[in-house]
């Protein structure tokens, strides 16, 4: 897929948020593999396609490099980083440690409002699954976990998770071609445990859910070998050309 096919012009938000808009659009395109691992991109090309100046694109490139999506090299082409298995495993470890603590806390107090929000979220997940709308299902998947963190009074934990899971997100999106039913069932098990305020069951369900990505690794590496790299992508500073 070309850059032209992957991106659309960005609507003009207030000047202060243009870089954020470009960053979010590019992050989604990379996450959803419309801009594929290993593809080379340029500030000028992206700016032209999105209908913006090069400055917000430059800022977005730096941010994308810091989360592990781009490798920016002075005087050389910028490329989309291939998926690092080690970084996926690191992100999963961090995510599990935080989300286990979050889901236990969510069971401790009154969580009626959270249960109501999750009920609506699960209904929408089911609709997205039926329509095979992978983009919407992925968005609702993230929202499910964010709602639990917010409901437990741990919104800050989700912010930390979100900063670490960029590489993991691309693998998660790849699994949605076949894995939506299992994700939905995992979410429903977590929901039932939260509803019963059963912390042990909630923790067990969350561990199963977050451990599932490990069971997908070999299949994805075989089916999408060209998307993966054998070694790490370097430090965030190296990726950003700093």
N, C-alpha and C positions, 0 to 999 in steps of 0.2 A: 504494500500500500504506500502511495506517495504521500508527501506532506500535504499536498493539495487535497487529497481525498480524506486525510485524517483530521484536518482542521478546518474550521469555519472562521470568518471574520469575527472578532470580538466586539460586542456592543460597547459603546463608549460610556464607561462609568465615570464618576468624578475623578479628576486627575490623580488625587491621592491614592485611589484604589486601582488604578490601571494595572500596575505591576502585580497586584494580588489577583486580578481577573485573568491576566495572562498566565500567571503561575498556576492557578486552579485549572484553567483550560488545558494547559500542557500536562499537568499532573494526571488529569483524567485520561487524556489521550495515551499517555505512556502506560498508566495502570491498566487500561482496557486493551492494550496492545494494538491500538490503531497506529501508534508510533512504536515500531518493533525493536526489541533488543538488538543491538549491533548497528542500527541505522545511524547514518551521519546526518546531522542537522546544522544549520547555520542561523545566526542571529538575523541576517538580512532576509533569508528565505522565510523564516518564521514571521518576522515583522511584516513582510509584504503580504503573506497569506492572511494574517490576522488583522491587517489594516491598522497597525500601530507603529510607533517609532521604535528604533532599536533599543532605547534605554530600558523600557519595562521588560523587554525580552531578555536583555543582559541581566537584569536583576532576577528575573525568574530563573534563568539558567544557573545562577549562583545558588539559589535556594534549592533547585532540583538536584544540583550536584551534592549539596550537603545532606540530602536525604537518600542519596545513593542512586538516583535515576540518570544522571548525566556525568560524563567524564569530560571536563573542560580542560583543554591543553593549549597553552599559548602558541600561536603560529601554526597550529594544527587543527584538523577538523574536530568539532565537538561530536561525541557519539553517545547514543543511549546505551547505558551500561547493561550488560547481560545479567541474568539472574544468578546471584551467588548463593549456592546452597548453604554455605556456612552462615551468611548473613540472614538467610531465612530461618535457620535453626536458632541463631542468636535472638532474633526478634520473637520467635515463638516462645523461647525460654522466658524472656522479659515479660511478654504478654501473659503467659500462664501465671507467673508469680504475682503479678498485679491483679489480674482478673479473679483469681481464686480468693484473694483477700477482699476484693470488692463484692463478689457475690455472697460471701459469708456475711459481710456487714449488711447487705441488702435484706438478709433474712432476719436481722436482729430487731428491727423496729417495725412500726406500722408501715405497710407498703401497699395499701389499697390503691393509691393513685398510680403507683408504678405498675401494678397488675393491670389496671385499666389501660394504661398507655401501651403495655406490651401486648395486650389482647388485640388492640387495633393494629399494632405493628405486625403481628403474626398473620392477621387476616390479609393485610396488604402483601406480605411475603408470599402467602398462598396464591394470591392473584398473579403476582409477578412470575411465580413458578409455573402456573398454568399457561401463562402467555409466553414462557421462555424468554422473559425480559431480563437478561443477565445484568444489564447495567442497573436497573431498578432493584433487582434482588440484592445485588452487592451493596447498594446504597442502604437498603433496609436492614441488611445484615449488620453493617456498621452502626446504624441507628439503634438496633436492638441492644447492642453492647454499650453504646453511649447512654441510652436510657437507664440501664442498670447502674452504671457508674453515677449518673446524676441523681438517681433515686436513692442511692446509698450515701449521698453527700460526698462523692469522690470524683467529681467531674475532672479535677486536676489529674487524676490517674489516667483517664482516657486521653487527655492531652499528651501525656508522656508516652502512652502506647502508640498514639497516632504518629508521633515523631519517629518511632522506631520501626514501624511495620511496612514501609514502602516496598521493600523487596518481597515481603510476605504477601502483600496485596496482589501483586501480579500473579503469583502462584495461585492464590485464592480465586482470582478471576478465571484463570485457565480451568480450574476444577469445575466451574459452573456449567460447563458444557455437558456434564454428566452427574454432578454432585449436588444439585440443588435439593433433591428430596432428603438426602442424609443431613444436610445443614438444617433444613426446616425441622426435621425430627429431633435433632440435637437441641435446637432452640426451644422446641415445645417441652422437652424434658427439663431444661433449665427453668422454663416458665412454671411448670407444675411444681417443681421443688421450691421455687420462690413463693408461689401461691400458698403452699403448705408451710412456708417458713421453716423448711427442713435444710439446715445449713450443710449437713453432711451429704445429703442427696444433691444439693445444688453444686457443691464442690466437685463431687464425682461426675456429674453431668458436664460441668465446665471442663474438667480434665479430658474427658472423652472427646468433647467437641474440639478443643484446641490441639489435642494430639492427633487429630485426624489428618492434618496436613502432612505429617511424617509418612503416613501410609500412602499418600498420593505421590511422593517424591519420585520413586522409580518409574512409575507410569508416565509422569509428566516429562522426566528427563529423556525417556525413550521416544515419546510422541513429539516432543518439541526440543529435540537435542540442540538445535541451532540457537535457542533462546538462553541456554545456560552456559556459564563459564566454569572451568575447573578450579580456578583459584579465586581468591578474594579480589574485590575491585579497588583495593587501596583504601587509604583513610579518606575521610570526608574532605580534609584539606587538600589531599592530592587530587581528588576528583574535581575539586573546584579550581584547581590550578593555583593554589595559594602557597 
